[in-house]
Amino acid sequence: MREATMKTLTRYVAPRVEASPAGQPQSAQPRVVVAHDYVTQRGGAERVALAMLRCFPGSPLVTSVYAAERTFPGFDRHQVRTSLLQNVPAFRNDPRLALPLLAPAWGMTTIDDADVVVASSSGWAHAVRTAPGVRKVVYCHNPARWLYQSEEYFARSPWRGAALAPVRRPLARWDNRAARTADRYLANSTVVAERIKRVYGIEAEVLAPPVAVDVDAEREPVPGLEPGFLITVARGRGYKNTAIVEDAVAGMAGQRLVVVGSGSGDPRTAPAPVTRLGIVSDAQLRWLYANARALVSVSYEDFGLTPIEANAFGTPAVVLRAGGFLDTLDPGVSGVFVEEPTVQAVRDALRRLPDLDRARVAQHAGRYSESAFRTRLRAVVRDVVAGPRVIKLPEQERTIDLRDPEAARIG
């Protein structure tokens, strides 16, 4: 659907979201707007935003920039509204280039004719303005990584952590003020809930994101690949540590690795046992998940959807003992942990990986169904619309560096 570019201050009417249950008037259904930082890539957060749109049918999506050709095709079935940043092609290619402008862009966006805004946020969408009487639920993928874990976030970007230093303090103040505008905070994992508490002083309920992969849908084989390979899926972010996985597999006899995603790198420079595919279709990704021996990831994930997606096909995961993986891996049932992000630790974990029961692996993934996510999110929205503000606000604005030793204990 064609996107609409917002004026200097955006206001628009949100439609009713779905047919009312039998015996209830249409007005009983809350009017919902979904907000998401930017829609320019194929990542776990974007899958969650799509699940939110399915949760509240008919709701529009508000975002800063939208690149239909670079993200999941499902967004084109929804009304997408963008900011003035949409007019700059470079920002649609890499929204990190717009970092100094994203805060004012979201600060100029106001939603007034809705009951509640559901913001899918990694540091921007939670700042969307709401008119009096419009409530806000923030689903937090992580407190702003660009602010609190900047060296990791900008590892491959023209914007380095040092370049952020002059504006870091005012951005931290802005970020804290934005957090205080929410009526309810949800976190995608235990480690993120702890970060929210540490950074904002807000108690957040943990609601695991849904695994939206359809294991029964079409699978398209990737030419030239035989089953039994290892797979890693990563976008181009330094904290994904894709190179460590490649180096580990490259030195192991009889192992093959397939790297999928925008962070896969130049296929011409890949080590002999590594195949870099770049972005693949959903049908090809389903085939890759189903035919892999295991998914491998040593990234520092706030939740980490790809291991659960692989599990849904019965494929075990070999993942770093950190972050959201602490919640989602069941050792010995759905996979094994890598003890540290090093080449040797990855090799050790791969050698320890037993032949797991693929039916039990798939059963484990069933805990993260979209129906469970939808049921709880709708209940939260109803509670927020009906009740008072409930979050506890921090006593003062502060900047927390999640890389310091104390913060490292929480992920």
Disulfide bonds with the S-S distance in Angstrom:
none
